[in-house]
Amino acid sequence: MKMATLIRENFMFASLFFKSKDVMIFNGLIALGTVASQEVYSVFAFNCPCSPERNYLYGLAAIGVPALVFFLIGITLNKNTWNVISECRTRACKKFSGAAAFALLGSVVGRAMVAPMTWSVISLLRGEAYVCALSEFMDSSSLENFPVGYGPLTFARFPCNDVPADVVKFRGEIERHLKYESQLLGWLMVALTAIAVFLLLCLKRCCSPLGYQQESYWSQYRCSENELFQRTAELHAKSLAAENVKQFFGFVAMDNEDKERLQEHPVKDSIPSSQWNQITGVYLYRENKDVPLYSRLNKWAKGIIEDCTGANEKQQGGYGI
């Protein structure tokens, strides 16, 4: 029991550590996982067909399809995606300004693009998929002393080294030429991505209604609120479930730790759906009488009604993510 408790506490400490850090750490872990996936795929799964027309499709699929899958997974796992859906379902997106919608869309897409961009860049820097895809389009006139009479069928087989003996010596030169193009595209993609990220961060800072310190505080508040909300929601759900199970069976089977926690925080009723709707959805930073409202939960706790449009409440251009 003590060992299980120790393991659980260490796991909670590790999870809280990563939750408390900047999103860049999480993005870095995603990128490292993507790099590892790329290495495994290249070693165990990549197999160029070495056939005209098939090479091109296979090479592009090896670069683009996993990137698309990673992108869709990133969109699906981002809670802001579902916040937007909830917002449009409950409030018909009436409170979406153009700037807020652009910022939120940029946040969702930007985070979802980490894994696919990493996959595409690593694929291009390795060059294997690019060499496979474009080998059949090589121009024989660009190769010095290349024998005449060989076309796309021969060039398509170069990645597999299955070519006539009189042209096999050109394999290294063809591979170097195509890898040069592939790596050049990869580094250009890295440079353009870095510039775009820098400009977007500058734009975000310039358009933010908050100073740097308050922006940092808001980020810490969101992290703490989400952590406490999830932990409390888990306990609330367990307590409500235990109450219903006890009512049905007459007793409920729990360990001593859960019994103590549930006795300390008994739950009798479910939370009304109207309250869930008030704290769910996209949040635009607001102030009420110069007092910041950092989240929908914060706004609900202050007793401010949803459709308040009075002069005391001021909407800012920021957004909660």
N, C-alpha and C positions, 0 to 999 in steps of 0.2 A: 504494500500500500504506500509506504514511504517512497519507494523507488518510482512508482507511478506518479505520485504527486510531484516529485522532483523533476521528472521528465516533462510533465505538463507545465510546470512553472518555467522551465528552461525554454520550452517551445513558445510559451506566451511571451517570454522576454525577447526572444528572437523576432517573433512576429511584430511586437510593439516597436522594436528597434527599427525594423524596415519600414513600418508604417509611419514612424515619426520623421523619417528622412525625406529628402526632396524626391520628387517623382523621377528625377534623373537617375537615381540609384535603381529604381524599378525598371526604367527603360534600359539601363545598362545590363541588368540581369536578363531581360528579354533578348537583347542583342547577343549576349554570350550564349544563351540557349539556342538562338538561331544559327550562330556560327557552328556550334557543336552539331546541330542537325544537318547543316550543309556538309560538314566533314564526313559524317556517317553516310549521307546519301551519295556523296562522290565516291566513297570507297566501296560501298556495298551494292548500290542500286543503279548508278549511272552506267549506261551501256549504249553507246551511239550505234544506230542501225547501219551506218555506212552505206546508205542507199540514196540515190538522188530523190529529191522532194521529201523523203522521210526525214533526212537529216535536219532540214530546216524546221519542220514541224516539231521534231523531238527536242531540238536545241532550244527553241523558243518556249516550248512547254516546260522544259526543265528549269528555265529561268522565271517564266511568268506564272505558271499554275500554282506552285507552292507559295509564291508571293501573294497571289490573289487569295488563297486559302488563309494565310496568316492575317491578311488585311480583314477578311470577313470575321475571323475569330476575334481579332482586336476590337472590331466594332461591336460584336456580340457581348464580349466580356466587359466593355466599358459601361459603367452604371449610368453615365450621362446619356447614353443612347436610350435607355429605358426611362430616364427622367424626362427626356424630350417627348417620348411617346405618351407618358402619363400626363405631361403638361398639355399636349394637344388634345388628349382624350377628355380631361377634366375641365380645361379652361380654353380650349380651342385656339391655343397659342396667341391669345389676344394681347398678352403683355410682352410679346417678343418685339423688341426694337430691332432695326437692321443691324446695328453694331453688336448687340448682344447675341443675335442669331449667328452672325459671322464669327464672333469670338468662340461661341460654344461649338459651332461646327468645326472651327479650326482646332479646338482642343480635342474633340473626338477623333477627327481624321489624323491629326498630328500624332497622337498616341498610338493609333492603330497602324500608322505607317512605319513604326520603328522596326518591327520584325520583317515586313516585306522589303523595306529598303535595305536592311542588313543582308537579307538573302540575295537580293539582286546584285548588290555591290560585291559580295563575296563570290558569287557566281561569275561575275565579269572579271574580277581580279584573278581568279583561278584560271579562267579562260577555256575550260574544257567544253562547256556547253556552247560557247561562241564558236570555237573551232569546229565543233560538230555541225553547228547550224549553217555556217558560211563557207565551209570547205569546198562545197560543190560550185560556189560562185567565184572561185579564184580565177584570175586572168592569167593564162599561160604566158602571155607576152610580158608580164611583169617578172618572170623568172628567167634568168640568163641561161641560155643553152638548154632550155627545156625542149625535149623532143616533140615534134609535131604529131598530130593525129590522136591526141588524147583530149577527151572532153570531160563534162561534168561527172560521168560515170566513174572515171578514174579518180578525179579529185575528191569525190564523195567517199572514196575508200581509204583516203590517206589517214583519217583518225584511227583506223583499225590496222594500219600498216600492211594492208592487203592490196598491194599494187605491183605492177610489173617491175622486174629487177632494174630496168634501165631508168626508172624514175624514182626509185625508192630513196635515192640520195637526196632528193629534194624535199623529203618529208620534214626535216628539221627546219628548213628555210620557210616552208609554208606554215608550219606551226608557230614559228617565231613571229611571222608577219601577222597572223590572225590573233595571236595572244597580245601583240602590241596594240592592235585596234581594240581588243576587248578590255585590256587594262586601262587604256586611255579613256574609254567610255566610263569605266568604273571610277577612276579618279575624278573625272568631270562630274559624275553624279555625286560623289562625296563633296566636292567643292561647292556645287550648286545647292546641295542640301544644307551645308554649313552656313552658307550665305543667307539662305531663306530662313533658317532657324534664327540666326542673329537678327535679321530685319524684323521678323515677327515678334521676337522678344522685346526689341526696342519699341515697336509699335504698341505692344501690350503695355509696357511701362509708361509710355507717353500718354496713352488713352485711359490709363487707370485713374479713378477718382481718389485713390488712396496713396499715401506716402509709402516709402519702402518699409518702414517699421510697422505701420498698420497693416500693410499687405502681408508681411510675415506673420503678424499676430493672427490675422484672419485665416491664414493657411493652417496655423497651429490649432486654432479654434475648430476648424472644420475637421481636422484629423482627430482631435480629442472628442468632439461631439459624435463623430461616426463610430469611434471605438467604443465609447460608453453606451451609445444607442444600441449597437449590435450586441454587446454583452448583456445589457439590461433586457433587450428584446428576447434573447435566448432564455434568460431566467424567467421572464414574464410568461413566455410560451410554455415553458416546462411547468411552471406553477399552475397555469390555467389547465394544462393537460392533466396534471396530477389531480387537480380538484375534480375534473370530469371523470377521470378513471376511478377515483375514490368513490364518487357518487354512484357509479355503475356497479363496481365490485364490492364496495364497502371498505376497501383498503387499497393502498398503493405500495408497490415494492420499490423502495429507493434505498440508496446507501445513506449512511449517517450524515455525510457532508451535505448532500442534497436536502435531506430532511431539515437540517438546521437552517439552511439558506431559505427554504420555502416557508418554514415557520416564521422566520424573521420578516419575510416579504410575502404575505399571503395575497392571492389574487382571486377575486370572486367573479368578475364580469369581464367580457371582452371590451376592447376599445372601439367606440363607434366608428363606422366607416368615414363619416364626415370629418372626424379629426385626422384620420390617416390621410385623407385627400388634402387637408390643409397643410400638412408637413411634407407632402410628396410633390415632386416636380422640379423644374428648373427654377433657380432662385437668382434674382437680380439684386445686387446690393442696394439696401435702402437705409434711410435714416428717418427717425421720428423725433422731432424736437431736438435735433442735433445729436441724438443718441443712436449709435450704429445698431443695425439689425443684421446680424451676421449669417442668418439662415432662416429657413421657413419655420424651423422649430423654435428658434429664438423669437421670431415674430409672433408665433402662436402663444408662446409663454408670456409675452408682454400683453396679450389680450387684444392685439390689433386685428381688426376684421380684415378679411381677404380683399375686399374691393375698396379699401380706404384710398381715396384720392385727394384728401385734404391737403392744405398747404403745409401742415406740420410734418407730413411724410414726404421725403425727397428721394426719388429714385436716381441711382447713379448708374454709370455705364459699366460697372463691373459685373461679374457673374460668379455664381457659386459652382465649383466643379469638384 
